[in-house]
Amino acid sequence: MMKKEKIKIVEVGARDGLQNEKQELSVELKVELIERLAACGLTTIESGSFVSPKWVPQMAGSDQVLQQLNASPKRSKAVKYAALTPNLQGLEGALAANADEVAVFTAASDVFTQKNINCTVQQSLERIRPVLDHARTVGLPVRGYVSTVMGCPYQGEVDVNKVVDVAQALLDMGCYEISLGDTIGVGTPAKTQQLIRTLAMHLPMSQLAVHFHDTYGQALANIYAALELGIRTVDSSVAGLGGCPYAKGASGNVATEDVVYMLNGLGYDSSVDLQALAQTGAWISEQLNRPNGSKAGLAIAANQ
């Protein structure tokens, strides 16, 4: 029997998801969420963000979250706990808390970076460089996020060549992987394949991941389109945690349960226990007093 091909899922619910939720969770509940996710078989989990709590109050206590996770008897060496680090100060915080890897972020749109972090894309890359240099000296892996790869809330269309340039710059600086973010969820399968085909002419496919938001209901279709072209790493968020701050009332991240259900149906191996994941999605939705954003999660709960 042929061995199933492995798809790596990067679980972003406890960071990218929670930081866009209105309600703030205690350190204890964040730790419980992450440990539940690890118990489901997820092996790369974004667990915090070392940004100022003034700007992202939901990420306060990320140092305590990582410290508690690392000190826990449930800690599995197979699981990597990652943290977002926008600058050197953030990197120092992540190192002190023993993060297994860190992530840096920029965008493919100058207008987006100007509105969000008050600089151009080029300036944001220069800000990131010292983080990557220092991480390299201590042997810490760094992942790079590129936002607005399919469209920008301020400028609309984004030139695919700009995405190539930014992704290449991050790889050249030392990122081991580039996560391509459709920040406002405007991508379609055709646009997804056009983007990936263009990137594949310049960059190794093995170093690319996809991060789709489901604002227009296209996320699963886009992931399928990316898988068809050889992408093997997908970002997703349990219960679809995380709104979309640029489209009022719209859903944000694609739900991990829905991704796993699709991967199972396609014959891929995600190594994730879907039943346990659905229970975790129902539990965290209850804690946040929000509707469960996973269709598969809701269906599984209804049939239990």
Helices and strands as residue ranges (DSSP letters): E 8-11, I 13-17, G 18-20, H 27-39, E 44-49, G 57-59, H 62-71, E 80-84, H 88-96, E 101-107, H 110-117, H 121-138, E 142-147, H 160-173, E 177-182, H 189-200, G 205-207, E 208-212, H 219-228, E 233-236, G 238-240, H 256-266, H 274-287, H 295-302
